[in-house]
Amino acid sequence: MDILPIILSAIGGIVPAIFWLIFWLQEDRIHPEPKKVIAIAFVLGMFAVVTSYHAEKLAESIIPASIVLYTIIVYAGIEEFFKYVAAYIGAFKRKAFDEPIDAVIYMITAALGFAALENSFFIITDLLNGDVVGGVITGNLRFIGASLLHVLASGVVGVFIAITFYKSRAIKILSTIAGLFVATVLHTLFNYALLEDLFRNMTQYGIFVVFGIVWLSILLLLVIFEKVKRFKNPKGLDVI
C-alpha cells in the first residue's frame, strides 16, 4: 500500500490546524494552558471525527433520505456535541480548567483537532483518486472555510460556558445546551449554504461569500474573546 497519500493528507490536514491552534493560544499568553492538556483535547477532538461518523451513519439509517435539511441539522448537531465531549473529557474535568477563557480555548482546541482529521480524510480522497490538484484545492479551501467554521461553532459553545463559569451547576448546564444549539444552527447554515442553495444559485464566487461571512464572524469571536479574558470571579462567590 502506498503510504505517501496518507502522509501528505495528514500533513495537509494537521499542519494548518496546528497553525490556527498556535494563533488562538497566542491570544491567551498571560495565562497559558498546560501543553499536555491542550494536546489531549486536540487528540480527542480528532477522535471525535470517528465517533461522529458512526453516529451520523446510525442517524442516516433512521432518517429518510428525502429529508435533506433535517439530515444536515442532525449531522451538525452530532459533530458539535462530540467536539464538546472531547473538550469536556480532555480538559473541563481537569484542574487546568480554572478560568472562564479556558472554556473557549479548550473548545477551539478540540474543534481544531476535529478539523485536522476531517480535512485529512477529504484530502486523501482526492489523492487516492489521483487528483493531486484537487487535494491541494480542498486543503486550501478547508483551511480558510470549514476549519474556521468548526472554530467559530465550538468557540461559541466556549463563550456560553465562559459567561456562566461562576454560576450554579444548573445554569451552567442550561447555558451549555444553549451554546450547543447556537453552534448547531451556525453549522447547519454553513452546510446548507454550500450544499443546497447558495452554492448553486449564487455566482461562481458564492463560496467565497460564505467563507467571508465565516471570517467576519471569527473577527466578532475575537472581540468577544477579549471581553471573556476580563471576566473575574465575583467577590465571595466560589467556582462550582
KAQUI-V512181 format. One record per residue. N is the residue number from 1. RES is the residue in three letters. NEAR is the number of other ideal C-beta (glycine too) atoms within 12 Angstrom. D_FIRST is the distance of its C-alpha to the first C-alpha in whole Angstrom. Layout:
# KAQUI-V512181
<<N | RES | NEAR | D_FIRST> <N | RES | NEAR | D_FIRST>>
This chain:
# KAQUI-V512181
<<1 | MET | 7 | 0> <2 | ASP | 12 | 4> <3 | ILE | 12 | 6> <4 | LEU | 15 | 9> <5 | PRO | 25 | 10> <6 | ILE | 20 | 10> <7 | ILE | 18 | 12> <8 | LEU | 24 | 14> <9 | SER | 34 | 15> <10 | ALA | 25 | 16> <11 | ILE | 24 | 18> <12 | GLY | 39 | 20> <13 | GLY | 41 | 20> <14 | ILE | 33 | 22> <15 | VAL | 24 | 24> <16 | PRO | 34 | 26> <17 | ALA | 40 | 27> <18 | ILE | 27 | 28> <19 | PHE | 23 | 30> <20 | TRP | 37 | 32> <21 | LEU | 35 | 32> <22 | ILE | 21 | 34> <23 | PHE | 23 | 36> <24 | TRP | 38 | 37> <25 | LEU | 31 | 37> <26 | GLN | 15 | 40> <27 | GLU | 28 | 42> <28 | ASP | 30 | 43> <29 | ARG | 14 | 43> <30 | ILE | 13 | 47> <31 | HIS | 17 | 45> <32 | PRO | 20 | 42> <33 | GLU | 37 | 40> <34 | PRO | 22 | 38> <35 | LYS | 15 | 35> <36 | LYS | 16 | 33> <37 | VAL | 29 | 35> <38 | ILE | 33 | 33> <39 | ALA | 24 | 30> <40 | ILE | 29 | 30> <41 | ALA | 46 | 31> <42 | PHE | 40 | 28> <43 | VAL | 28 | 25> <44 | LEU | 36 | 27> <45 | GLY | 46 | 27> <46 | MET | 37 | 24> <47 | PHE | 27 | 24> <48 | ALA | 41 | 26> <49 | VAL | 34 | 24> <50 | VAL | 22 | 22> <51 | THR | 25 | 26> <52 | SER | 34 | 27> <53 | TYR | 22 | 24> <54 | HIS | 16 | 25> <55 | ALA | 24 | 29> <56 | GLU | 27 | 29> <57 | LYS | 17 | 27> <58 | LEU | 15 | 30> <59 | ALA | 25 | 32> <60 | GLU | 20 | 31> <61 | SER | 13 | 32> <62 | ILE | 14 | 35> <63 | ILE | 20 | 36> <64 | PRO | 13 | 37> <65 | ALA | 11 | 35> <66 | SER | 8 | 38> <67 | ILE | 15 | 39> <68 | VAL | 19 | 36> <69 | LEU | 20 | 38> <70 | TYR | 19 | 39> <71 | THR | 26 | 35> <72 | ILE | 29 | 34> <73 | ILE | 28 | 37> <74 | VAL | 29 | 35> <75 | TYR | 31 | 32> <76 | ALA | 36 | 33> <77 | GLY | 31 | 36> <78 | ILE | 33 | 33> <79 | GLU | 44 | 31> <80 | GLU | 46 | 34> <81 | PHE | 33 | 35> <82 | PHE | 40 | 32> <83 | LYS | 51 | 32> <84 | TYR | 44 | 35> <85 | VAL | 31 | 34> <86 | ALA | 40 | 32> <87 | ALA | 49 | 34> <88 | TYR | 31 | 37> <89 | ILE | 24 | 35> <90 | GLY | 38 | 34> <91 | ALA | 38 | 37> <92 | PHE | 34 | 40> <93 | LYS | 16 | 41> <94 | ARG | 20 | 41> <95 | LYS | 14 | 44> <96 | ALA | 27 | 42> <97 | PHE | 33 | 43> <98 | ASP | 21 | 46> <99 | GLU | 27 | 47> <100 | PRO | 35 | 47> <101 | ILE | 37 | 45> <102 | ASP | 38 | 42> <103 | ALA | 43 | 41> <104 | VAL | 44 | 40> <105 | ILE | 46 | 38> <106 | TYR | 49 | 36> <107 | MET | 52 | 36> <108 | ILE | 53 | 34> <109 | THR | 50 | 32> <110 | ALA | 52 | 31> <111 | ALA | 50 | 30> <112 | LEU | 52 | 29> <113 | GLY | 43 | 26> <114 | PHE | 52 | 26> <115 | ALA | 47 | 25> <116 | ALA | 42 | 23> <117 | LEU | 39 | 20> <118 | GLU | 39 | 21> <119 | ASN | 41 | 21> <120 | SER | 34 | 18> <121 | PHE | 31 | 17> <122 | PHE | 32 | 19> <123 | ILE | 40 | 17> <124 | ILE | 30 | 14> <125 | THR | 23 | 15> <126 | ASP | 28 | 16> <127 | LEU | 31 | 14> <128 | LEU | 21 | 11> <129 | ASN | 15 | 14> <130 | GLY | 12 | 15> <131 | ASP | 18 | 18> <132 | VAL | 20 | 18> <133 | VAL | 14 | 21> <134 | GLY | 21 | 21> <135 | GLY | 30 | 19> <136 | VAL | 20 | 22> <137 | ILE | 20 | 24> <138 | THR | 32 | 23> <139 | GLY | 38 | 23> <140 | ASN | 24 | 26> <141 | LEU | 28 | 28> <142 | ARG | 39 | 27> <143 | PHE | 33 | 28> <144 | ILE | 26 | 31> <145 | GLY | 35 | 31> <146 | ALA | 40 | 29> <147 | SER | 46 | 29> <148 | LEU | 40 | 33> <149 | LEU | 43 | 34> <150 | HIS | 50 | 32> <151 | VAL | 49 | 34> <152 | LEU | 44 | 37> <153 | ALA | 45 | 37> <154 | SER | 52 | 36> <155 | GLY | 47 | 39> <156 | VAL | 41 | 41> <157 | VAL | 47 | 41> <158 | GLY | 47 | 41> <159 | VAL | 39 | 44> <160 | PHE | 34 | 46> <161 | ILE | 43 | 45> <162 | ALA | 37 | 47> <163 | ILE | 27 | 50> <164 | THR | 28 | 51> <165 | PHE | 33 | 49> <166 | TYR | 25 | 53> <167 | LYS | 24 | 54> <168 | SER | 15 | 54> <169 | ARG | 14 | 51> <170 | ALA | 12 | 52> <171 | ILE | 18 | 52> <172 | LYS | 25 | 49> <173 | ILE | 18 | 47> <174 | LEU | 18 | 49> <175 | SER | 28 | 48> <176 | THR | 34 | 44> <177 | ILE | 22 | 44> <178 | ALA | 21 | 46> <179 | GLY | 34 | 43> <180 | LEU | 35 | 40> <181 | PHE | 24 | 42> <182 | VAL | 28 | 43> <183 | ALA | 43 | 39> <184 | THR | 32 | 38> <185 | VAL | 23 | 41> <186 | LEU | 36 | 39> <187 | HIS | 41 | 36> <188 | THR | 30 | 37> <189 | LEU | 27 | 39> <190 | PHE | 37 | 36> <191 | ASN | 33 | 34> <192 | TYR | 25 | 36> <193 | ALA | 30 | 37> <194 | LEU | 29 | 34> <195 | LEU | 22 | 33> <196 | GLU | 21 | 36> <197 | ASP | 17 | 39> <198 | LEU | 23 | 40> <199 | PHE | 23 | 36> <200 | ARG | 14 | 38> <201 | ASN | 13 | 41> <202 | MET | 18 | 41> <203 | THR | 12 | 41> <204 | GLN | 10 | 38> <205 | TYR | 12 | 38> <206 | GLY | 19 | 39> <207 | ILE | 27 | 35> <208 | PHE | 21 | 37> <209 | VAL | 21 | 40> <210 | VAL | 32 | 38> <211 | PHE | 29 | 36> <212 | GLY | 20 | 39> <213 | ILE | 25 | 41> <214 | VAL | 35 | 38> <215 | TRP | 22 | 39> <216 | LEU | 16 | 43> <217 | SER | 28 | 42> <218 | ILE | 33 | 40> <219 | LEU | 17 | 43> <220 | LEU | 19 | 45> <221 | LEU | 34 | 43> <222 | LEU | 26 | 44> <223 | VAL | 16 | 47> <224 | ILE | 26 | 47> <225 | PHE | 34 | 45> <226 | GLU | 18 | 48> <227 | LYS | 18 | 51> <228 | VAL | 32 | 49> <229 | LYS | 24 | 49> <230 | ARG | 15 | 52> <231 | PHE | 25 | 53> <232 | LYS | 15 | 55> <233 | ASN | 16 | 56> <234 | PRO | 12 | 59> <235 | LYS | 7 | 62> <236 | GLY | 6 | 62> <237 | LEU | 12 | 59> <238 | ASP | 11 | 57> <239 | VAL | 20 | 53> <240 | ILE | 14 | 52>>
